[in-house]
Amino acid sequence: GGQAAADTITGVASHMNYSNTADGQNQGGSGSHEVSTTWFNSSVIGDKIEGLSESQIIDDLEKQGTGLGDYIIEISVTAQAGNAPGPDCSRSDNGEDVSYTIQLVVLEYSIAPYVDLDDIDV
């Protein structure tokens, strides 16, 4: 009897002054959560970027070496025991197994001018 209670899993990813936190509960699902932090301007990644010079695009991607250095990853679980079926019974939650993956994205890119042939008068 009784009911189990959901545990809250919290993840924090931070690098320099960039940080992101996410949390969620493991009841009724996989208990999987994703937390990521990005220090580059992802809007300049794509097929065609308009209105920016090559140096502006490079600055937005590299942010003067901001991606270099130490990163901090924190994972915590707040375990909840739930409720027991009667006043003399108790439930316990001895914790959780936590597995994690850390992925570091390395950008390799090339910048080429874009010319729309439809805009050329012949």
Backbone as CSV, one residue per row, in Angstrom:
resi,resn,N_x,N_y,N_z,CA_x,CA_y,CA_z,C_x,C_y,C_z
1,GLY,0.776,-1.185,0.000,0.000,0.000,0.000,0.825,1.259,0.000
2,GLY,0.151,2.337,0.092,0.799,3.649,0.060,1.175,4.036,-1.355
3,GLN,1.677,5.200,-1.479,2.056,5.690,-2.801,3.471,6.234,-2.773
4,ALA,4.193,5.936,-3.833,5.529,6.503,-3.988,5.395,7.979,-4.347
5,ALA,6.417,8.748,-4.070,6.415,10.173,-4.418,7.516,10.433,-5.433
6,ALA,7.267,11.387,-6.270,8.260,11.739,-7.295,9.469,12.407,-6.653
7,ASP,10.645,12.072,-7.167,11.877,12.733,-6.750,12.175,13.846,-7.745
8,THR,12.766,14.918,-7.282,13.104,16.041,-8.150,14.588,15.996,-8.481
9,ILE,14.880,15.983,-9.771,16.257,15.974,-10.260,16.560,17.367,-10.794
10,THR,17.668,17.957,-10.343,18.052,19.299,-10.772,19.440,19.246,-11.380
11,GLY,19.596,19.900,-12.518,20.903,19.991,-13.163,21.260,21.440,-13.419
12,VAL,22.524,21.765,-13.208,23.031,23.116,-13.453,24.286,22.986,-14.307
13,ALA,24.333,23.725,-15.400,25.530,23.793,-16.239,25.956,25.249,-16.294
14,SER,27.225,25.519,-15.979,27.677,26.904,-16.021,29.115,26.995,-16.509
15,HIS,29.393,28.118,-17.129,30.716,28.427,-17.672,30.848,29.944,-17.674
16,MET,31.828,30.444,-16.962,32.021,31.887,-16.812,30.721,32.507,-16.312
17,ASN,30.172,33.502,-17.028,28.921,34.118,-16.570,27.695,33.543,-17.283
18,TYR,27.851,32.414,-17.984,26.738,31.737,-18.645,26.300,30.568,-17.774
19,SER,25.004,30.467,-17.526,24.515,29.407,-16.658,23.091,29.044,-17.048
20,ASN,22.737,27.780,-16.820,21.373,27.345,-17.067,21.024,26.258,-16.061
21,THR,19.788,26.270,-15.591,19.305,25.299,-14.616,18.000,24.712,-15.119
22,ALA,17.821,23.410,-14.908,16.550,22.768,-15.236,16.286,21.696,-14.199
23,ASP,15.007,21.484,-13.903,14.672,20.387,-13.006,13.400,19.719,-13.477
24,GLY,13.181,18.539,-12.974,11.999,17.774,-13.337,11.857,16.605,-12.391
25,GLN,10.782,15.855,-12.561,10.521,14.737,-11.662,10.567,13.419,-12.419
26,ASN,10.875,12.358,-11.686,11.068,11.061,-12.306,9.835,10.178,-12.293
27,GLN,8.745,10.610,-11.728,7.568,9.756,-11.635,6.802,9.766,-12.955
28,GLY,6.464,8.578,-13.440,5.654,8.461,-14.644,6.408,8.721,-15.928
29,GLY,7.710,8.771,-15.879,8.494,9.006,-17.090,9.878,8.428,-16.941
30,SER,10.733,8.822,-17.822,12.085,8.272,-17.810,12.952,8.905,-16.727
31,GLY,12.558,10.057,-16.221,13.401,10.761,-15.260,14.560,11.453,-15.932
32,SER,14.527,11.513,-17.240,15.622,12.103,-18.009,15.411,13.603,-18.149
33,HIS,16.471,14.362,-17.943,16.402,15.815,-18.053,17.643,16.314,-18.756
34,GLU,17.511,17.405,-19.450,18.647,17.984,-20.170,18.844,19.418,-19.726
35,VAL,20.091,19.764,-19.462,20.454,21.136,-19.123,21.625,21.504,-20.010
36,SER,21.533,22.629,-20.679,22.660,23.051,-21.516,22.867,24.553,-21.375
37,THR,24.072,24.964,-21.627,24.386,26.388,-21.631,25.183,26.680,-22.888
38,THR,24.867,27.767,-23.540,25.484,28.119,-24.815,26.079,29.507,-24.706
39,TRP,27.298,29.659,-25.159,27.962,30.954,-25.064,28.107,31.638,-26.415
40,PHE,27.731,30.969,-27.496,27.835,31.599,-28.811,26.445,31.948,-29.328
41,ASN,26.405,32.809,-30.317,25.145,33.238,-30.912,24.736,32.206,-31.954
42,SER,23.866,31.289,-31.597,23.481,30.203,-32.498,22.661,30.686,-33.692
43,SER,22.173,31.913,-33.666,21.387,32.411,-34.800,22.253,32.670,-36.034
44,VAL,23.582,32.700,-35.868,24.448,32.911,-37.035,24.905,31.587,-37.647
45,ILE,24.326,30.494,-37.206,24.619,29.196,-37.811,23.473,28.873,-38.755
46,GLY,23.784,28.688,-40.013,22.743,28.387,-40.982,23.255,28.539,-42.393
47,ASP,22.350,28.378,-43.329,22.718,28.432,-44.736,22.987,29.849,-45.218
48,LYS,22.175,30.797,-44.771,22.306,32.162,-45.278,22.103,33.138,-44.126
49,ILE,23.124,33.928,-43.852,23.065,34.938,-42.803,23.150,36.295,-43.490
50,GLU,22.181,37.158,-43.242,22.151,38.456,-43.914,22.409,39.581,-42.927
51,GLY,23.047,40.645,-43.422,23.212,41.864,-42.644,24.405,41.883,-41.715
52,LEU,25.271,40.870,-41.764,26.455,40.839,-40.907,27.708,40.660,-41.755
53,SER,28.779,41.299,-41.318,30.059,41.105,-42.001,30.673,39.778,-41.544
54,GLU,31.698,39.335,-42.250,32.383,38.104,-41.868,32.959,38.223,-40.457
55,SER,33.545,39.372,-40.129,34.129,39.542,-38.791,33.050,39.545,-37.707
56,GLN,31.862,40.075,-38.003,30.768,40.050,-37.024,30.294,38.615,-36.778
57,ILE,30.235,37.821,-37.838,29.832,36.417,-37.691,30.856,35.675,-36.839
58,ILE,32.139,35.889,-37.113,33.202,35.241,-36.331,33.116,35.663,-34.870
59,ASP,32.913,36.950,-34.619,32.779,37.432,-33.233,31.605,36.759,-32.520
60,ASP,30.478,36.602,-33.224,29.309,35.964,-32.621,29.552,34.485,-32.322
61,LEU,30.355,33.820,-33.139,30.637,32.401,-32.926,31.717,32.161,-31.877
62,GLU,32.739,32.993,-31.877,33.883,32.741,-31.001,33.829,33.515,-29.690
63,LYS,33.122,34.604,-29.655,32.976,35.425,-28.440,34.310,35.628,-27.730
64,GLN,35.344,35.898,-28.506,36.687,36.188,-27.987,37.209,35.087,-27.065
65,GLY,37.005,33.837,-27.467,37.535,32.709,-26.702,36.726,32.324,-25.485
66,THR,35.495,32.775,-25.403,34.655,32.511,-24.236,34.466,31.020,-23.975
67,GLY,34.483,30.198,-25.010,34.272,28.760,-24.824,35.412,28.055,-24.124
68,LEU,36.559,28.714,-24.025,37.720,28.096,-23.390,37.643,28.249,-21.880
69,GLY,38.133,27.256,-21.154,38.197,27.373,-19.700,37.410,26.308,-18.976
70,ASP,37.180,26.541,-17.703,36.529,25.568,-16.828,35.010,25.650,-16.932
71,TYR,34.386,24.497,-16.784,32.931,24.371,-16.748,32.549,23.753,-15.413
72,ILE,31.360,24.060,-14.934,30.863,23.481,-13.690,29.533,22.791,-13.988
73,ILE,29.439,21.530,-13.605,28.215,20.757,-13.766,27.784,20.301,-12.377
74,GLU,26.534,20.571,-12.010,26.004,20.150,-10.714,24.734,19.345,-10.943
75,ILE,24.626,18.220,-10.268,23.429,17.383,-10.340,22.996,17.086,-8.913
76,SER,21.717,17.301,-8.630,21.210,16.974,-7.295,19.861,16.281,-7.416
77,VAL,19.552,15.458,-6.429,18.271,14.763,-6.369,17.667,15.022,-4.996
78,THR,16.438,15.502,-4.980,15.689,15.641,-3.738,14.728,14.458,-3.674
79,ALA,15.045,13.488,-2.830,14.267,12.252,-2.747,13.077,12.428,-1.807
80,GLN,11.933,11.917,-2.227,10.708,11.954,-1.427,10.260,10.516,-1.171
81,ALA,9.913,10.182,0.056,9.544,8.810,0.413,8.116,8.450,0.012
82,GLY,7.232,9.396,-0.079,5.832,9.085,-0.357,5.077,8.860,0.937
83,ASN,3.886,8.235,0.830,3.106,8.007,2.047,2.914,6.511,2.268
84,ALA,2.748,6.138,3.499,2.574,4.739,3.887,1.085,4.434,4.029
85,PRO,0.708,3.142,3.989,-0.718,2.798,4.042,-1.376,2.991,5.405
86,GLY,-0.619,3.062,6.456,-1.243,3.219,7.773,-0.368,4.041,8.692
87,PRO,-0.903,4.435,9.864,-0.144,5.314,10.760,1.113,4.659,11.338
88,ASP,1.134,3.330,11.437,2.295,2.661,12.024,3.310,2.216,10.966
89,CYS,3.037,2.492,9.723,3.937,2.083,8.635,4.686,3.302,8.113
90,SER,5.859,3.073,7.651,6.609,4.175,7.046,7.258,3.693,5.754
91,ARG,7.482,4.601,4.881,8.155,4.311,3.613,9.501,5.005,3.656
92,SER,10.389,4.522,2.836,11.687,5.188,2.753,12.116,5.262,1.296
93,ASP,12.957,6.180,1.016,13.566,6.309,-0.311,15.059,6.428,-0.058
94,ASN,15.771,5.410,-0.421,17.206,5.366,-0.138,18.044,6.092,-1.178
95,GLY,17.407,6.882,-2.005,18.157,7.656,-2.994,17.939,7.144,-4.405
96,GLU,18.701,7.652,-5.307,18.564,7.339,-6.724,19.929,7.089,-7.335
97,ASP,19.944,6.280,-8.386,21.140,6.161,-9.219,21.068,7.265,-10.257
98,VAL,22.129,8.009,-10.393,22.161,9.118,-11.348,23.248,8.837,-12.371
99,SER,22.868,8.863,-13.627,23.867,8.767,-14.692,23.798,10.056,-15.493
100,TYR,24.903,10.425,-16.104,24.927,11.687,-16.829,25.879,11.595,-18.010
101,THR,25.649,12.476,-18.953,26.500,12.611,-20.129,26.852,14.078,-20.268
102,ILE,28.105,14.352,-20.500,28.545,15.724,-20.755,29.017,15.780,-22.198
103,GLN,28.459,16.699,-22.957,28.841,16.863,-24.353,29.401,18.256,-24.552
104,LEU,30.537,18.321,-25.197,31.148,19.598,-25.534,31.095,19.738,-27.048
105,VAL,30.517,20.813,-27.523,30.386,21.053,-28.954,31.554,21.910,-29.414
106,VAL,32.236,21.446,-30.435,33.328,22.205,-31.035,32.861,22.638,-32.421
107,LEU,32.897,23.931,-32.666,32.445,24.449,-33.957,33.590,24.462,-34.960
108,GLU,33.339,23.859,-36.100,34.247,23.980,-37.236,33.397,24.577,-38.353
109,TYR,33.807,25.704,-38.861,32.943,26.390,-39.813,33.761,27.062,-40.906
110,SER,33.071,27.380,-41.974,33.650,28.214,-43.028,32.601,29.252,-43.394
111,ILE,33.074,30.407,-43.781,32.182,31.507,-44.144,32.458,31.854,-45.598
112,ALA,31.412,31.861,-46.398,31.547,32.179,-47.820,30.477,33.196,-48.185
113,PRO,30.789,34.099,-49.104,29.774,35.073,-49.524,28.616,34.367,-50.235
114,TYR,27.437,34.923,-50.073,26.242,34.383,-50.711,25.752,35.396,-51.736
115,VAL,25.554,34.923,-52.946,25.025,35.778,-54.010,23.794,35.088,-54.575
116,ASP,22.660,35.781,-54.520,21.425,35.252,-55.087,21.412,35.598,-56.567
117,LEU,21.483,34.588,-57.415,21.561,34.812,-58.862,20.308,35.474,-59.413
118,ASP,19.194,35.341,-58.726,17.962,35.995,-59.173,18.041,37.514,-59.041
119,ASP,18.963,38.003,-58.201,19.107,39.442,-57.989,20.049,40.099,-58.994
120,ILE,20.661,39.320,-59.860,21.625,39.868,-60.822,20.902,40.207,-62.123
121,ASP,21.071,41.459,-62.563,20.494,41.881,-63.843,21.431,41.451,-64.963
122,VAL,20.879,40.810,-65.960,21.701,40.360,-67.090,21.449,41.227,-68.290
